[in-house]
Amino acid sequence: MKKMFAIGIAAGLASLSACHSTPREQTADNIEANSEAVADNLEDAADNSTGAGAAALENRADAVRATGQNQAEDMRTNDPDTNLANGM
């Protein structure tokens, strides 16, 4: 019973912490999540491939992941009204 109560409290706190995110932070999180999903799909495809094709897919997955992280960081740190680095 105590374990269920603790899990309920943890879930409630997690949902409350998500509510206090700014729209920019939520957008940055979405960018990261989307790039991770694409990179994971590329890695899955690489697992089903062999040779140079597999290596190319792994490299592409790494590039997608890095680009997503860079774009998310740019979203978090640059003000679109004063700095066009994030393309907004």
C-alpha positions as CSV (number, residue, x, y, z in Angstrom):
1,M,0.0,0.0,0.0
2,K,2.8,2.4,0.9
3,K,4.5,1.5,-2.4
4,M,1.4,2.4,-4.4
5,F,1.1,5.7,-2.6
6,A,4.8,6.6,-3.3
7,I,4.3,5.7,-6.9
8,G,1.2,7.9,-7.1
9,I,3.1,10.8,-5.4
10,A,6.0,10.5,-7.8
11,A,3.7,10.4,-10.9
12,G,1.9,13.5,-9.6
13,L,5.1,15.4,-9.0
14,A,6.4,14.4,-12.5
15,S,3.2,15.7,-14.1
16,L,3.3,19.0,-12.2
17,S,7.0,19.6,-13.1
18,A,6.0,19.2,-16.8
19,C,3.4,21.8,-16.4
20,H,5.9,24.4,-15.4
21,S,8.0,24.1,-18.6
22,T,8.0,27.0,-20.9
23,P,6.8,26.6,-24.5
24,R,10.4,27.0,-25.7
25,E,11.5,24.2,-23.3
26,Q,8.7,21.9,-24.5
27,T,9.7,22.6,-28.1
28,A,13.3,21.8,-27.4
29,D,12.2,18.6,-25.7
30,N,10.1,17.7,-28.7
31,I,13.0,18.4,-31.0
32,E,15.2,16.0,-29.0
33,A,12.5,13.3,-28.8
34,N,11.9,13.4,-32.5
35,S,15.5,13.3,-33.5
36,E,16.0,10.4,-31.0
37,A,13.1,8.5,-32.6
38,V,14.5,9.0,-36.1
39,A,18.0,8.0,-35.0
40,D,16.6,4.9,-33.3
41,N,14.8,3.9,-36.5
42,L,18.0,4.4,-38.5
43,E,19.9,2.2,-36.0
44,D,17.3,-0.5,-36.3
45,A,17.6,-0.4,-40.1
46,A,21.4,-0.6,-39.7
47,D,21.0,-3.7,-37.5
48,N,19.1,-5.3,-40.4
49,S,21.7,-4.3,-42.9
50,T,25.2,-5.5,-43.6
51,G,28.5,-4.0,-44.8
52,A,28.8,-0.4,-45.9
53,G,25.1,0.2,-45.8
54,A,24.9,-0.6,-42.1
55,A,27.9,1.7,-41.4
56,A,26.3,4.5,-43.4
57,L,23.0,4.1,-41.5
58,E,24.9,4.2,-38.1
59,N,26.7,7.4,-39.2
60,R,23.4,9.0,-40.3
61,A,21.8,8.1,-37.0
62,D,24.7,9.7,-35.1
63,A,24.4,12.8,-37.3
64,V,20.6,13.1,-36.8
65,R,21.0,12.7,-33.0
66,A,23.8,15.4,-32.9
67,T,21.7,17.8,-35.0
68,G,18.7,17.3,-32.8
69,Q,20.7,18.0,-29.7
70,N,22.2,21.1,-31.3
71,Q,18.9,22.4,-32.4
72,A,17.3,21.8,-29.0
73,E,20.2,23.5,-27.2
74,D,19.9,26.5,-29.6
75,M,16.1,26.7,-28.9
76,R,16.8,26.8,-25.2
77,T,19.6,29.4,-25.3
78,N,18.8,31.8,-28.1
79,D,16.0,34.4,-28.0
80,P,14.2,34.4,-31.4
81,D,13.5,38.1,-31.1
82,T,17.1,39.1,-30.9
83,N,19.1,36.2,-32.4
84,L,18.2,34.3,-35.6
85,A,20.6,31.5,-34.8
86,N,17.6,29.1,-34.2
87,G,15.9,30.1,-37.5
88,M,12.8,31.5,-35.8
